[in-house]
Amino acid sequence: MATLPDFRDDLKARSREQRLRRFKQIPLRFLLPNLITLLALCSGITAIRLGVEGRYELAVGAVIVAIVLDAVDGRLARFLKGTSRFGAELDSLADFVNFGVAPAMLIYMWSLNGLKTLGWVGALCFAICCGLRLARFNVALDDPDRPAWTMNFFTGAPAPAGAGLAMAPMYLGFLDLIGDGHTVAWLVLPYIVATGLLMISRVPTFSGKALGSRISRDLVLPILGFTVFVAVSLIAFTWQVLTALSLIYIVLLPFGIASYRKQNAAHKERLAETGLES
């Protein structure tokens, strides 16, 4: 009498193969950028705790550390060729917490809670704008028709810059240039809302990617010296340097707009010359 074929051994072999595939070794170059992203997330969440405890200077410092780590993880991933979809999603989530939630909570506890519900609405506005900014950025990455020159610009202020700008009143408070945060809450409220709107605006801002990945040999030592100078200054004169950087960023906004318009006009002229413009 013929017997039906036994598929149990085949199923066991397939199950074992799937388990082995699941636990397949992952190159270290994929883990390092994600590890830095997680460290940045820890720093951002710790900033919220420090703010709840009233240690605002340390809280702002923790957000600044998150900004630095955010600048490192993406560049490290591209350098190591360790970019992944998982890393991109994790980075976006960490950015929302670090540059949307944490600064909004710090500003609210330091100043805006004096305005009660109105102050909370202002903090929510900033956090929501940050989330929308990150979502728009992720969508723009998938645009295949985006001209190459537009990579030199962000659309609106990036989330890390928005976080740094939002905390500028706190820098001034730490320098005793303004009074207690609650006494200037009516000035802080429109400022933080305007910063949030800047993130979701269509205002072109410099991305810094135009500097390129390679530099002239003659510029190596000057750049290293300047980087060390900025790092030491940031440690020794933290709030003065952060205030200066915030002012410089605001001053550069009109120049970014002018540069974008100039390059956009040149791009349209090239399209017209080649007969591609409709």
N, C-alpha and C positions, 0 to 999 in steps of 0.2 A: 504493500500500500504506500503510495507516495506521500511524503510529508511536506508540509508547508515550510518554506525557508525561514530560518530563525534570524530575525533582524536585531536581536538584543545585543549581540556582540558589536554589530555595526553602530548601533545607537550609543553604546558605551564608548566606542572609539571616537565618535564625533563629539560626544560630550567632553571627553578628555582633551581633545584638540581645541575646543572652544575655551576651556579653562586655561590651557597653556597660552593661547592667543591673548586672553584677557590679562594675564600676568606677564606678558612679554616685556622684556627690559626696555626702559625708556632712556634715551640719551640724556646725559646730565645737562646738556645745553638747553633742553626744553624746561628743565626744572629751575635753573638759576633765575631767569627773569620772573617766573611765577613766585619764587621765594621772596624776591625783592618786593614784588607787588603785595604779598601778604604782610611783609614787614611794614610797608607803607600803610596798609589797612589797620594794622595794630596801632601804629602811631596816630592815625586819625581818630580811632575809637578812644585811645588813651587821652587825646586832647579833650574829648567831651567829658571824660571823668575828671580831669584836672579842672575843667571849667566849673563843673558841679561843686568841686571842693574849693572854688574861689581862687585857685592858683592860675591866674589868667596868663601871666608871662610864660610859664612853662607850657600852658595849653597852646598858646600861639606858636611857641617854639616847636611843639609836636606837629602842628600843621605844616610849618616850614620844613621840617624833616620829611614829612610825607611828600611835599612838593619836590624836594631834591630826589627822593627815591623814585618818584614817578618819572622824573627826567632821565633817570638811570635805566630803569627796567626796559623801556621801549628801545632805547639805543643799544642796550646789551643784547636784547632779543634779535635785533636786526644784525648786529655784529656777529653773533654766534650762529645766525640763521636758525634761531630757535623759536620763530613766531608760530603760533598755533591759534586755532579758533577758540580753544579753551582759555588761552592766555589773554586773548582780546576781550572775551566776555568778563573774565575776572578783573582785568584792568579797568573796564568801564564801571563795574560795580564798585570797585575800590575808589575810583575817582568821584563817584556820586557821594559816597560816605565822607571821604576826606575833604573834598572841595565844595560840596553842597551842604551836607548835613552838619558837619563839624563847625565850619565858620558861622553858619546861621545860628547854631545853638550858642556859640561863644558870644556873638554880637548880641543875641537876645538876653543872655544872662548878664552880660557886662553893662548893657545900656537899654535895650528896647523893652525889657520887662517893666520899666517904669511907665511905659505907655499902655500897659495891660494888653487887651485884645488887639489893638491897633499895631502894637509892636510885634506881636506874634504873627500877624498877617504879613508884616514886612519881612520877617524872617522866613516864613513859608514861601513868600514870593521869590526870594533869593534861591532857596533850595530847589524849588520847582523849575526855575529858569536854568539852574545848573543841570538838572536831569534832562530837560528838553535840549539843552546845548549838546550834551553827550549823545543823545539819541540822534540828533541831526548829523553830528560828526560821524557816527557809525554808518549812517545811511549814505553819506557823501563818499565814503571809502569805496562803495560798490558802484560808483558812477563811472562807466567805462569811457564816456565821452568828455570827461573833464580834461581841459587843456593842461599840459605839463607845467606851464608857468604858474598856474594857480596854486601849485604845491608850495609856493613861497609865501602864501597868505592863508590865514585862518578866516573863517566867516564868523565875525563876532570875537569877543575875547575868549581865549581858551579857559577851561575850568580852573587850572592851577593859577593863572593870572587873575581870574575873577576872585578866587579865594584870597589871594594876596592883597588885591585892591580892597575887598570888603573889610578886611581887618585893619586897614590904614588908620581909622579913628582910634583903634586900640594902641597902635604905635605911638600916636600923638599923646594919648593918655599916659602911656608909660614914660614918655619924655616930659610930662607935666606941662605940655604946651596947651592942653585943654583941660577943663575940669573933670570931675567925675563923670563917668559914662551916662549916668541918669540925668545929669544936668544938661547934656547936649543931645538927648535922645531925639528931640524934634529935628535936629540937623542930621543925625545918624540915619534916621528912618528914610528920608528921600535919597540919601547917598547910597544906602545898601540896595534899595529898589532900583536905582539908576544903574548900579553895578550889575545887578541881575539882568536888567534889560539889555545892557551892553553885551552880555554873553549870548543872548538869543537874537541880537540884531543882525543886520546884513553888513555891518561895518567891517571892511577888510582890515585885518591887523597882521603885522609881520609874524611869520612863523619861525624864522631863524633857520629854516632849512636851506635858504639860499647861500648860507656860508659854505656849504659843501662838506664832503666827507674827507677831503684831502686839503692840506694847506702847504704853502711854500715853506721850504726848509729854513729860510731866513726869518720866518715868523714864529717858529717853534718856541724859541726862548722868550720873546716878548709875550706870547700868549700864555705860556706857563707862568711867567712872572706876574702877569695881570690876574690870572686865575688865583694864584696864591694870595695876592694882595687883597682881592675881593673876599676870599674865604677868611683870611685873618681879620679883615675889617668887619665882616659879618659877625664874627665871634666876639671881637672887642667892642664894637659899636653897633650892636644888633639892631636896635630900633632906629637909629639914625640912618643906617644903610638901607633898611627896609622902607623907610619913609622916602628916601631919595630914589630908590628903585620904583616905588609907586608913582612918584611925580614924573620920572623919566618915561615910564610906560604911557602915562596920560599925555605927556607932551608929544610922544611919537605917534599918537593916533592920527593926527592930520597928515603926517608924512606917509603913513601907511595907506591912507585913502588916496593921496595924490599919486603914489607909486603904482597902486593897483589900477587907477584910471589910466595912467600913462601906458602901462603894459597891456591893458585891455584894448585901448585904442590902437596900439601897434599890432595886436593880434587880429583885430577886425580889418586893418589895412592889408595884412598879409592874406587874409581870406578873400578880400576883394580882388587882390592882384591875381590870385590863383583861380578866381572864378567860382569859389566854393560857397560864397555868401549868397544866400537866397534873396 
